[in-house]
Amino acid sequence: MDLFHKKYKCEEDGEKFDTYEELIEHAKKIHHRMILKCERCGKQFIHEKDRLHHVREEHEKEMDARVHKNEHQHKKEGNHKGTGTPQEEVDAHTRNFGDNF
């Protein structure tokens, strides 16, 4: 097993790099390639298909999480329309609890 294997290879001249960022810099400086950027996070890509995959996988997950975050809110005691925090729920249940033993 080769632990020091360079992972990223330039399609134009076959040079190999340890990181994708090094490959991007090589493509810009040596081959004068246009580099594509993600509009949301600024990550750079050599191919449009890679940028589209990144957007679909990374940023759609973020959006999906935001869409579903309101599905699991707690209801306030006595007010079924509003929502409250878990601490407010505990406080509502223990409000009338006393030391009457």
Backbone as CSV, one residue per row, in Angstrom:
resi,resn,N_x,N_y,N_z,CA_x,CA_y,CA_z,C_x,C_y,C_z
1,MET,0.851,-1.178,0.000,0.000,0.000,0.000,0.894,1.238,0.000
2,ASP,0.631,2.154,-0.907,1.442,3.353,-1.053,0.770,4.508,-0.314
3,LEU,1.298,4.849,0.868,0.708,5.916,1.672,1.052,7.300,1.140
4,PHE,2.106,7.394,0.343,2.552,8.697,-0.153,2.135,8.918,-1.598
5,HIS,1.090,8.254,-2.011,0.557,8.354,-3.360,-0.114,9.708,-3.556
6,LYS,0.271,10.415,-4.608,-0.351,11.705,-4.897,-1.699,11.445,-5.546
7,LYS,-2.700,12.100,-5.045,-4.080,11.773,-5.334,-4.668,12.490,-6.549
8,TYR,-4.225,13.700,-6.832,-4.844,14.517,-7.883,-3.896,14.658,-9.064
9,LYS,-4.389,14.323,-10.268,-3.566,14.311,-11.469,-4.115,15.307,-12.500
10,CYS,-3.212,16.101,-13.053,-3.587,17.054,-14.100,-3.909,16.277,-15.374
11,GLU,-5.071,16.556,-15.955,-5.495,15.876,-17.177,-4.671,16.295,-18.387
12,GLU,-4.064,17.483,-18.313,-3.344,18.000,-19.474,-1.900,17.527,-19.566
13,ASP,-1.186,17.497,-18.437,0.226,17.095,-18.510,0.599,15.933,-17.589
14,GLY,-0.378,15.414,-16.831,-0.132,14.246,-16.003,0.566,14.514,-14.684
15,GLU,0.900,15.757,-14.381,1.545,16.068,-13.106,0.585,15.756,-11.962
16,LYS,1.153,15.251,-10.841,0.327,14.823,-9.710,0.508,15.755,-8.524
17,PHE,-0.571,15.884,-7.732,-0.586,16.798,-6.591,-1.199,16.129,-5.376
18,ASP,-0.785,16.595,-4.206,-1.297,16.057,-2.940,-2.706,16.557,-2.635
19,THR,-3.014,17.793,-3.016,-4.319,18.367,-2.691,-5.005,18.896,-3.949
20,TYR,-6.312,19.002,-3.875,-7.092,19.537,-4.985,-6.762,21.015,-5.201
21,GLU,-6.487,21.722,-4.102,-6.144,23.142,-4.201,-4.851,23.342,-4.993
22,GLU,-3.868,22.441,-4.805,-2.616,22.522,-5.576,-2.883,22.276,-7.052
23,LEU,-3.776,21.340,-7.368,-4.143,21.076,-8.758,-4.820,22.294,-9.380
24,ILE,-5.680,22.961,-8.627,-6.361,24.169,-9.111,-5.329,25.247,-9.445
25,GLU,-4.393,25.486,-8.522,-3.359,26.501,-8.751,-2.535,26.176,-9.990
26,HIS,-2.183,24.913,-10.159,-1.430,24.461,-11.332,-2.231,24.741,-12.607
27,ALA,-3.502,24.401,-12.614,-4.348,24.609,-13.794,-4.452,26.089,-14.136
28,LYS,-4.524,26.951,-13.100,-4.597,28.399,-13.337,-3.295,28.944,-13.890
29,LYS,-2.191,28.638,-13.208,-0.902,29.248,-13.546,-0.249,28.651,-14.779
30,ILE,-0.275,27.350,-14.928,0.437,26.697,-16.024,-0.410,26.604,-17.284
31,HIS,-1.654,26.215,-17.139,-2.506,25.978,-18.316,-3.500,27.110,-18.567
32,HIS,-3.508,28.121,-17.690,-4.382,29.287,-17.831,-5.848,28.882,-17.989
33,ARG,-6.255,27.878,-17.200,-7.634,27.393,-17.221,-8.527,28.345,-16.435
34,MET,-9.752,28.476,-16.895,-10.740,29.242,-16.147,-11.226,28.363,-14.988
35,ILE,-11.157,28.893,-13.796,-11.559,28.154,-12.608,-12.964,28.597,-12.205
36,LEU,-13.823,27.646,-11.910,-15.208,27.913,-11.528,-15.308,27.975,-10.014
37,LYS,-16.134,28.896,-9.525,-16.311,29.049,-8.078,-17.761,28.815,-7.694
38,CYS,-17.930,28.219,-6.521,-19.260,28.082,-5.946,-19.691,29.472,-5.488
39,GLU,-20.876,29.889,-5.887,-21.369,31.219,-5.527,-21.685,31.336,-4.041
40,ARG,-21.962,30.228,-3.391,-22.335,30.264,-1.973,-21.136,30.272,-1.047
41,CYS,-20.126,29.420,-1.321,-19.017,29.285,-0.370,-17.654,29.642,-0.951
42,GLY,-17.559,29.825,-2.258,-16.298,30.229,-2.867,-15.353,29.098,-3.207
43,LYS,-15.728,27.853,-2.948,-14.870,26.723,-3.277,-14.653,26.691,-4.787
44,GLN,-13.436,26.318,-5.199,-13.072,26.370,-6.614,-13.073,24.986,-7.249
45,PHE,-13.388,24.972,-8.561,-13.474,23.719,-9.314,-12.921,23.915,-10.716
46,ILE,-12.381,22.837,-11.267,-11.869,22.863,-12.637,-12.997,22.568,-13.622
47,HIS,-13.892,21.661,-13.251,-14.978,21.235,-14.142,-16.337,21.682,-13.599
48,GLU,-17.224,22.046,-14.508,-18.570,22.452,-14.137,-19.327,21.303,-13.469
49,LYS,-19.102,20.076,-13.931,-19.797,18.932,-13.337,-19.424,18.773,-11.865
50,ASP,-18.181,19.086,-11.515,-17.754,18.998,-10.119,-18.400,20.100,-9.269
51,ARG,-18.499,21.297,-9.841,-19.141,22.395,-9.124,-20.619,22.089,-8.886
52,LEU,-21.289,21.573,-9.911,-22.710,21.242,-9.777,-22.927,20.134,-8.741
53,HIS,-22.053,19.145,-8.733,-22.141,18.069,-7.742,-21.981,18.640,-6.330
54,HIS,-21.008,19.525,-6.160,-20.764,20.166,-4.867,-22.012,20.922,-4.397
55,VAL,-22.588,21.721,-5.273,-23.773,22.513,-4.914,-24.923,21.586,-4.536
56,ARG,-25.121,20.555,-5.323,-26.213,19.622,-5.066,-26.011,18.880,-3.744
57,GLU,-24.822,18.402,-3.497,-24.565,17.604,-2.299,-24.433,18.449,-1.034
58,GLU,-23.701,19.543,-1.090,-23.414,20.323,0.113,-24.493,21.340,0.445
59,HIS,-24.873,22.141,-0.510,-25.770,23.251,-0.217,-27.235,22.846,-0.198
60,GLU,-27.624,21.810,-0.916,-29.001,21.346,-0.824,-29.258,20.688,0.526
61,LYS,-28.238,20.062,1.119,-28.377,19.498,2.464,-28.637,20.620,3.467
62,GLU,-27.913,21.728,3.324,-28.125,22.889,4.205,-29.553,23.400,4.082
63,MET,-30.005,23.551,2.859,-31.349,24.074,2.629,-32.397,23.107,3.164
64,ASP,-32.192,21.811,2.986,-33.129,20.818,3.479,-33.215,20.877,4.995
65,ALA,-32.085,21.047,5.656,-32.077,21.141,7.117,-32.835,22.374,7.582
66,ARG,-32.684,23.478,6.871,-33.391,24.702,7.241,-34.890,24.560,7.053
67,VAL,-35.308,23.881,6.007,-36.722,23.706,5.725,-37.379,22.883,6.824
68,HIS,-36.692,21.884,7.340,-37.274,20.975,8.322,-37.041,21.382,9.768
69,LYS,-36.300,22.442,10.030,-35.974,22.788,11.421,-37.203,23.186,12.231
70,ASN,-38.243,23.696,11.588,-39.439,24.123,12.318,-40.426,22.984,12.583
71,GLU,-40.144,21.804,12.093,-41.073,20.693,12.269,-41.065,20.122,13.677
72,HIS,-40.032,20.391,14.461,-39.888,19.745,15.753,-39.884,20.731,16.915
73,GLN,-40.654,21.797,16.817,-40.714,22.750,17.905,-41.697,22.275,18.963
74,HIS,-41.468,22.691,20.193,-42.301,22.299,21.325,-43.462,23.275,21.486
75,LYS,-44.583,22.755,21.961,-45.758,23.602,22.197,-45.718,24.129,23.611
76,LYS,-46.112,25.395,23.771,-46.163,26.001,25.102,-47.362,25.467,25.865
77,GLU,-47.216,25.390,27.165,-48.288,24.921,28.047,-49.485,25.869,27.959
78,GLY,-50.653,25.328,27.662,-51.864,26.129,27.642,-52.034,26.944,26.371
79,ASN,-51.082,26.935,25.499,-51.179,27.705,24.256,-50.754,26.789,23.124
80,HIS,-51.695,26.175,22.480,-51.380,25.193,21.458,-50.964,25.827,20.139
81,LYS,-51.114,27.133,20.024,-50.721,27.813,18.796,-49.247,28.185,18.795
82,GLY,-48.703,28.550,19.950,-47.318,29.002,20.026,-46.358,27.857,20.291
83,THR,-45.094,28.177,20.285,-44.085,27.166,20.575,-43.186,27.689,21.670
84,GLY,-42.560,26.783,22.366,-41.663,27.164,23.444,-40.428,26.290,23.461
85,THR,-39.517,26.638,24.308,-38.289,25.862,24.439,-38.541,24.699,25.382
86,PRO,-37.688,23.691,25.348,-37.843,22.584,26.301,-37.796,23.069,27.754
87,GLN,-36.985,24.080,28.059,-36.924,24.605,29.424,-38.253,25.228,29.826
88,GLU,-38.909,25.922,28.897,-40.218,26.503,29.200,-41.243,25.407,29.499
89,GLU,-41.137,24.280,28.798,-42.025,23.155,29.063,-41.816,22.607,30.464
90,VAL,-40.564,22.418,30.847,-40.237,21.923,32.191,-40.745,22.902,33.238
91,ASP,-40.498,24.179,33.025,-40.951,25.199,33.972,-42.470,25.169,34.121
92,ALA,-43.194,24.979,33.026,-44.646,24.944,33.077,-45.141,23.741,33.865
93,HIS,-44.485,22.614,33.735,-44.899,21.399,34.449,-44.531,21.444,35.928
94,THR,-43.500,22.187,36.280,-43.054,22.214,37.679,-43.527,23.460,38.418
95,ARG,-44.251,24.332,37.753,-44.691,25.585,38.345,-45.540,25.362,39.600
96,ASN,-46.438,24.403,39.574,-47.341,24.151,40.696,-46.821,23.084,41.637
97,PHE,-45.641,22.616,41.396,-45.058,21.573,42.239,-44.520,22.218,43.511
98,GLY,-44.875,21.690,44.640,-44.415,22.266,45.910,-43.820,21.218,46.812
99,ASP,-43.428,21.671,47.943,-42.836,20.771,48.942,-43.908,20.297,49.908
100,ASN,-45.085,20.015,49.425,-46.191,19.593,50.268,-46.179,18.071,50.422
101,PHE,-45.314,17.597,51.241,-45.245,16.150,51.473,-45.928,15.785,52.727
